[in-house]
Amino acid sequence: MELLHITSLRQGADGSHKDAPNYANYGEAKANPYPKLPEALVFQNGKPVKTPADWAKRRQEIAELFDREVYGRMPKVTPAVKWEVTSTTREKNGDFDVITRKLLGHVDNSAWPEIKVDIELNITLPVDAKKVPVVLELGFTRPFPLRPGVTPPAPQGPTWQQQVLAKGWGYAVIGPNSIQPDNGAGLTQGIIGLVNKGQPRKVDDWGALRAWGWGASRALDFFATDPGVDATKVAIEGHSRYGKAALVAMADDPRFAIGFISSSGAGGAKLHRRNWGEKVENVASTGEYHWMAGNYIKYAGPLTPDDLPVDAHELIALCAPRPVFISSGSLEAGDGWVDAKGMFLAAAAAGPVYKLLGKKDLGTTEYPPVETTLIDGDVAFRQHKGGHTPGPNWPTFLQFASRYF
């Protein structure tokens, strides 16, 4: 805040206490204070974008604005990663015979030995797999720690991993927190701290979302060396904050073939200009600012979301022409915070870029009823009846991905 010459920030929305004066808005009457979105298909000089060649130039303008104002700049040079297989296990997952490898990606820290980064990656392939598609999840590489005496609920039907294996594909999970800690204090640690030699960030340095995406790209480097994996058919998937990171990774790295972006909310697929659930002020607060560039914070201080030069529809457009599936749960079941309609509107507004590149848009700009499946285009959307989980949308995503894989 000192670097930005800001002394105060606006308070974010309270999603927990209905009697709070700043309780999150869940009514459409107040949801759209800034209805005009930045034009993806207009150059900064006001000229229209008419051809795919024009878009290639316009894309650079948009990417530069996201770099500077929203997610921060990835360093031009990042350290090399050397992958080590730490264990190989032949096992069964449901009915499927698989081989699971656990890996550590040792990041070269010779430039600053005080900071050590080892990226955790698990990959599971069918036995005797040769060049199979893989779904890469930004998630948890170890069993989630449960309180003593708590047993996790039994899965309803096949797990997402078993659904992937039923296609003959493989799956992998990368641990974002092993790439970059998920807190502000961690900005002088992890890959961001290593590149900065333990010093705090500049206002346009990268935040955790972009760093997590960088780590996912390093997993993709490894897949390209693995004879069991078809590295041209790797999907990236993430939920909640990791859904934000998966969308950033998809926009940044053209090698990701398809994206499953689950309940990503503000800083992900939701329009910043919407006032519903999570707001810019929440993302810029002490709990989440480390996800973004320092510059992003000013849009919760002297500036407003309407001053942002870009919005989420343009982040989705940066993924074009590759297919993207935007997923959400329902307000009634507890997923209102992520603003399903705000994500739908962003997906719809990315459509003209997909069409310019010869692909199909969502097919509608009318927000559909819950459980309407929109997967005929290259931008896809579905809101399931459940809560803050990707679970009910896995079958739909795999049906969508099967068109391409």
Beta strands, then each sheet from edge to edge (+ up, - down):
strand 1: 81-93
strand 2: 96-107
strand 3: 118-126
strand 4: 132-138
strand 5: 170-174
strand 6: 229-239
strand 7: 258-262
strand 8: 324-328
strand 9: 379-383
sheet 1: 1+ 2- 3+ 5- 4- 6- 7- 8- 9-
end
